[in-house]
Amino acid sequence: MKIIKYLGATIVLFSIFSINLCFGQDKIKIGLLFANTLAERWHKDRQYFEKVVNDMGGIVYFDSASNEKVQIIQALQMFNRGIKVLVVVPSNGDSAAFIVEEAHKHNIIVVAYDRLIKNCNLDYYISYDSKKVGELQANYIIKQKHDGNFMIINGPLSDNNSLLIKQGQMGILNSYVSRGAINIVFDKAVKSWSREDAFNIVNDFLDKTNKKPTVILVANDDMAIGVINALKKYGLEGKVLVTGQDADLESCRQIVAGNQIMTVYKPIKPLAFTAAMAVMNIAQEIPVSDAVESVNNGKVMVPSVILTPFIVDKNNLRTNIIADGHLKEADIFGK
């Protein structure tokens, strides 16, 4: 129902913007900074976001950073482009606070997208519920296997989502750990959201220990692919339950093959659509009616829009991922 509401609002706002442009008003300039575009999903985030902003009469200036220092430089360059709002997927949730404070000096409003920017006067935050992601992963696994050796491979600690995912996972697992049913044999946060880091971690673990994992809780799909590749070296693919997040194409294929048990799907269209709508409203000083929640970023309670993710496994790939238009059946099943 929320998507329908947004579509209706888009038609109305698009009409308003069309009238404004007919009278020669300048396009509203929006800055969009991504931490990186290596993972499959980020290309779609950008595509959906830019389309909505463009359709509503705005223009997006985009850049992506390989690290936090580069992102700060890119932000400073954005300030000279006359943007009204800056949307940021932070490379580092702590150091990006500098971007927020500098933006405010230029009267630019900052919206954190998908990842929280901490310890600053952040204006808005739009994301999925990352704690819920961890809960969904752990709850799903417990229904399959509630004992054995568990490995936990989380995202970088510089990303607040990693902390929330872990919090959600352990909220479910703690009681099983405390009574000895589950033995956490490995628990580590990677340096980056990459399959290479995840591969190296699991490969090194399997090379140096005789403890065969029963479950590997992996924070996202790109890392899950790295984990599966490491398991294949030891003939363990499909024998260890592997989780993920994002419903990337490769992971959906691995779910079909039986090498990954599930992923957590966070539909990109609603997130990008919500953000684009909110940003265009903010740029015109229109209240963001959907920012009904507040998230503590360590300094202030940030007005937030938090969406709910859900589980995808082999039983509902077609009814969710394919029916939603996220991926094509032929791409997943090879037909």
Secondary structure, DSSP 8 states (H G I E B T S, - for coil): -HHHHHHHHHHHHHHHHHHHHHTT---EEEEEEES-S-SHHHHHHHHHHHHHHHHTTEEEEEEE-SSHHHHHHHHHHHHTTT-SEEEE--SSTTTTHHHHHHHHHTT-EEEEESS---SS---EEEEE-HHHHHHHHHHHHHHH-SSEEEEEEE--TTSHHHHHHHHHHHHHHHHHHHTTSEEEEEEEE-SSS-HHHHHHHHHHHHHH-----SEEEESSHHHHHHHHHHHHHTT-TTTSEE--SS--HHHHHHHHHTS---EEE--HHHHHHHHHHHHHHHHTT---TT--EEEE-SSSEEEEEEE--EEE-TTTIIIIIITTTSS-HHHHH--
